[in-house]
Amino acid sequence: MPHRLALIACLGLSLAACSGVRVASCNQTLVQDVLFFGLSTPSGGQISAEQWQGFLRSEVTPRFPAGLSVVDAAGQWRGNDGGIVQENSKVLTLAHADDKPSEAAVQAIMDAYKQQFEQEAVMRLKQRACASF
């Protein structure tokens, strides 16, 4: 029992210490979108590196020429049929203004990918972000 009290006290002190930590100055508030693109096709094939690069070049870069990040990933999700799908994927991160043109551009990218590669979905995580350079 004394060990638990000591652990709780240490945890409390650690959390209290964090309350005084300051975040680097925020130069601007942006939206951060993280998009998840599965690389498996309904026919059982894979979207090739060349196909992905073509999509990036034709659909993403023209809409967000200021910059983006892409990371290779392996993930899983539940399909419309209820089954678990495991597949390689690409994770695209975009930081952009919180405006209608940017929102439309992100939606156009998602729609183009689903149509071009016959995908059931593209997952999107959207949040406000503080950016400093």
C-alpha positions as CSV (number, residue, x, y, z in Angstrom):
1,M,0.0,0.0,0.0
2,P,2.8,2.6,0.8
3,H,4.3,1.9,-2.7
4,R,1.0,2.7,-4.3
5,L,0.7,6.0,-2.5
6,A,4.3,6.9,-3.5
7,L,3.5,6.0,-7.1
8,I,0.4,8.1,-7.0
9,A,2.3,11.0,-5.5
10,C,5.0,10.8,-8.1
11,L,2.5,10.7,-10.9
12,G,0.7,13.8,-9.5
13,L,4.0,15.7,-9.3
14,S,4.9,14.7,-12.8
15,L,1.6,15.9,-14.1
16,A,1.9,19.2,-12.2
17,A,5.3,19.7,-13.7
18,C,3.9,19.4,-17.2
19,S,1.4,22.2,-16.6
20,G,4.1,24.8,-16.7
21,V,5.6,23.6,-20.1
22,R,5.1,26.1,-22.9
23,V,4.6,25.2,-26.5
24,A,6.7,27.0,-29.2
25,S,5.1,30.1,-30.5
26,C,2.4,29.5,-33.1
27,N,2.9,31.6,-36.2
28,Q,-0.4,30.5,-37.8
29,T,-3.3,28.1,-37.4
30,L,-3.8,25.6,-40.1
31,V,-5.8,22.5,-40.8
32,Q,-3.9,19.2,-40.8
33,D,-5.5,16.5,-42.9
34,V,-4.2,12.9,-42.7
35,L,-5.5,10.7,-45.5
36,F,-5.2,6.9,-45.6
37,F,-5.1,5.3,-49.1
38,G,-5.3,1.5,-49.3
39,L,-3.1,0.0,-52.0
40,S,-5.2,-3.2,-52.7
41,T,-7.6,-3.3,-55.6
42,P,-11.0,-5.1,-55.6
43,S,-9.7,-7.6,-58.1
44,G,-7.0,-8.7,-55.7
45,G,-4.1,-6.7,-57.3
46,Q,-2.0,-3.9,-55.9
47,I,-1.7,-0.3,-56.8
48,S,1.9,0.0,-58.1
49,A,4.5,2.5,-57.0
50,E,4.3,4.0,-60.5
51,Q,0.5,4.3,-60.3
52,W,0.8,6.0,-56.8
53,Q,3.4,8.4,-58.1
54,G,1.2,9.2,-61.1
55,F,-1.8,9.9,-58.8
56,L,0.4,12.1,-56.5
57,R,1.7,14.0,-59.5
58,S,-1.7,14.5,-61.3
59,E,-4.2,14.8,-58.4
60,V,-2.4,15.9,-55.2
61,T,0.6,18.1,-56.1
62,P,-1.4,20.5,-58.3
63,R,-3.9,21.0,-55.5
64,F,-1.2,21.4,-52.7
65,P,2.0,22.6,-54.5
66,A,3.4,24.2,-51.2
67,G,4.1,20.7,-49.8
68,L,3.0,17.4,-48.4
69,S,4.3,14.3,-46.7
70,V,3.7,10.7,-47.7
71,V,4.5,7.7,-45.5
72,D,4.3,4.0,-46.3
73,A,2.1,2.1,-43.9
74,A,0.6,-1.3,-43.2
75,G,-2.9,-1.2,-41.8
76,Q,-6.3,-2.8,-41.4
77,W,-9.9,-1.8,-41.5
78,R,-13.4,-3.3,-41.5
79,G,-14.9,-3.4,-45.0
80,N,-18.6,-2.9,-45.9
81,D,-19.0,-6.7,-45.9
82,G,-17.9,-6.8,-42.2
83,G,-14.6,-8.5,-42.9
84,I,-11.2,-7.3,-41.8
85,V,-9.0,-6.1,-44.6
86,Q,-5.3,-5.9,-44.1
87,E,-3.3,-4.1,-46.7
88,N,-0.4,-1.8,-47.4
89,S,-1.3,1.8,-47.7
90,K,0.0,5.3,-48.1
91,V,-0.6,8.0,-45.5
92,L,-0.7,11.5,-46.9
93,T,-0.4,14.5,-44.6
94,L,-1.4,18.0,-45.8
95,A,-1.3,21.3,-43.8
96,H,-3.4,24.0,-45.4
97,A,-5.6,27.0,-44.8
98,D,-9.1,26.5,-43.2
99,D,-11.0,27.6,-46.3
100,K,-13.5,26.3,-48.9
101,P,-10.9,25.9,-51.7
102,S,-8.7,23.7,-49.6
103,E,-11.7,21.7,-48.3
104,A,-12.8,21.2,-51.9
105,A,-9.3,20.2,-53.0
106,V,-9.0,17.5,-50.2
107,Q,-12.4,16.1,-51.1
108,A,-11.5,16.1,-54.8
109,I,-8.3,14.1,-54.0
110,M,-10.3,11.5,-52.0
111,D,-13.0,11.2,-54.7
112,A,-10.4,10.9,-57.5
113,Y,-8.6,8.1,-55.7
114,K,-11.8,6.1,-55.0
115,Q,-12.8,6.4,-58.6
116,Q,-9.5,5.8,-60.3
117,F,-8.6,2.8,-58.2
118,E,-12.1,1.5,-57.4
119,Q,-11.7,2.0,-53.7
120,E,-14.5,1.6,-51.1
121,A,-13.1,4.4,-49.0
122,V,-10.3,6.8,-48.2
123,M,-10.1,7.6,-44.5
124,R,-9.6,11.2,-43.4
125,L,-8.5,12.6,-40.1
126,K,-8.9,16.4,-39.9
127,Q,-7.8,18.7,-37.1
128,R,-6.7,22.2,-36.3
129,A,-2.9,22.6,-36.0
130,C,-0.6,25.3,-34.8
131,A,2.2,25.8,-37.3
132,S,5.5,27.6,-36.7
133,F,8.4,27.9,-39.1
